[in-house]
């Protein structure tokens, strides 16, 4: 998968793309218990805040390849 994550667009969407890739890579586990969901939600929240903070920095887009 190759996509360009534009940090000038929605930070939550960029964070979601990263979370999906982390799940696909096996770095975030999904399952029936609440622990996995809480971990995924916390990761998404942290990434969203990171992308919001990075919005004003140089570049503006990051190529994401898999």
C-alpha positions in Angstrom: 0.0 0.0 0.0 1.3 3.4 -0.9 -0.5 6.5 0.1 0.4 10.1 0.8 -0.7 11.3 4.2 -1.3 15.0 4.0 -0.8 16.5 7.4 -2.6 19.7 6.3 -5.8 17.6 6.1 -7.5 16.0 9.0 -5.0 14.8 11.6 -7.5 12.1 12.8 -7.6 10.6 9.3 -3.8 10.5 9.1 -3.7 8.9 12.5 -6.3 6.3 11.4 -4.2 5.3 8.4 -1.2 4.7 10.7 -3.3 2.7 13.2 -4.6 0.5 10.4 -1.1 -0.2 9.2 0.0 -1.0 12.7 -2.8 -3.5 13.0 -1.9 -5.0 9.7 1.7 -5.3 10.7 0.7 -7.0 13.9 2.1 -4.2 16.2 -1.4 -3.5 17.5 -3.6 -6.4 18.4 -7.3 -6.6 17.9 -9.5 -8.8 19.9 -12.6 -9.2 22.0 -11.5 -7.8 25.3 -11.5 -4.1 26.1 -7.7 -3.9 26.6 -7.0 -4.1 22.9 -9.6 -1.5 22.0 -8.4 0.8 24.7 -4.8 0.5 23.4 -5.9 1.2 19.8 -8.0 4.2 20.9 -5.1 5.6 23.0 -2.7 5.1 20.0 -5.0 6.9 17.7 -5.4 9.7 20.2 -1.7 10.1 20.6 -1.1 10.0 16.8 -3.8 12.6 16.2 -2.2 15.0 18.7 1.2 14.3 17.1 -0.1 15.1 13.6 -1.9 18.3 14.9 1.4 19.5 16.4 3.3 18.6 13.2 0.9 20.4 11.0 2.9 23.6 11.1 6.3 22.0 10.6 8.2 21.7 7.3 7.1 19.4 4.6 3.4 18.9 5.0 3.1 15.4 3.7 4.8 12.1 4.4 4.9 9.2 1.9 3.8 6.0 3.6 4.8 2.8 1.9 4.3 -0.8 2.8 
